[in-house]
């Protein structure tokens, strides 16, 4: 696994923008991410090339 490779537990966002998401698991070339939309938890699969590591606030 390379230093820049996104892995489960990382906080990411779409390169085109959007909410911060947590990578739950990897399935081949796709990553399943979860995020909050208000009080609801949402989830979706994305290709790694669509995502970038988010700048996490302390």
Secondary structure by P-SEA (a helix, b strand, c coil): cccccccccbbbbbcccccccccccccccbbbbbbbcccbbbbbcccccccccccccc
